[in-house]
Amino acid sequence: MVVVIVLFLVAVAAIYCGLLILHTTKTTHTKNLGSVAIATLMRKPIDLPLWLKHHRNMGISHFFIRLEDSPGFEDYLAHQPDITLEIGQSDTKNNYTSLQSRQINFVNKCIKQCNGKGITWLFHIDADELLHGNITYLDTIDPHIKVVRLENAEAMFDESQNTCFQATKFLRCGLSAPCRSYANGKSGGRVCNELSLAGPHHFAFQGQYTGNHVLDIPFDNLCVLHFDSCSFGAWVEKFLHLSKQDDSDTIPFPYYHDSINAAKQAYEIYTSRTHINKLTDQVLNENIYQVT
């Protein structure tokens, strides 16, 4: 009895703190509905085969992918029948600001292509995010609902993970947990002529992303898991690229500002090699380690 009470109190505390613990990040396998798709803009994605496998297993039938600055992935994606691929380039000067415009333009093109593929629902997420839950829940939604909103949770990493998507602990950002990135979730839309993307987090129906046509899906039914900067290499690559911005004040997240500055400094040190060469000389001189 005491054990049961303790476990209950731990669970309550975890929920109160916005901490989600999963035994596995594998989504419940369902039948392939043949009607749910994902649109995403990606650049140098991490663990892309696992990202695709996860979503195929949960029943996603098609992927619309705009691939930027990632020539090594073009052949891999181009020959997969459930992928519609667009090749593009990022903005070298104002990438953070212009990224949202590129996302909106791309997803709105994808909406027009959905009718010919028999797709009824389209979600917009990033390559470091996974849909998690049971997409058959979408079949229970009243037809007057045109837009659904999903709560997001942010992964907590430790040294035990071999891939980005093996994290099992997440901060529930919608419960005011201390997430480093966004906390306003992601969105999906029921495919129709009046559907559009109003921003990276919102689909809109007839230009409106709030109202009676919008449904907040319960977290336990369907959510978005965000695996932000799961490795040091991914962190440096992401924030060095985001540093290509004329006005960094347009970026709203303090963590992003700090990471951009740190990534720029790390890159400058790496490219100058001055500190590395001094360290190497010191190591060799002290006979601690030498590569032959």
Summary of the structure (lengths in Angstrom):
residues: 292
radius of gyration: 21.3
end to end distance: 62.9
largest distance: 73.6
contacts: 846
relative contact order: 0.14
helix: 39%
strand: 24%
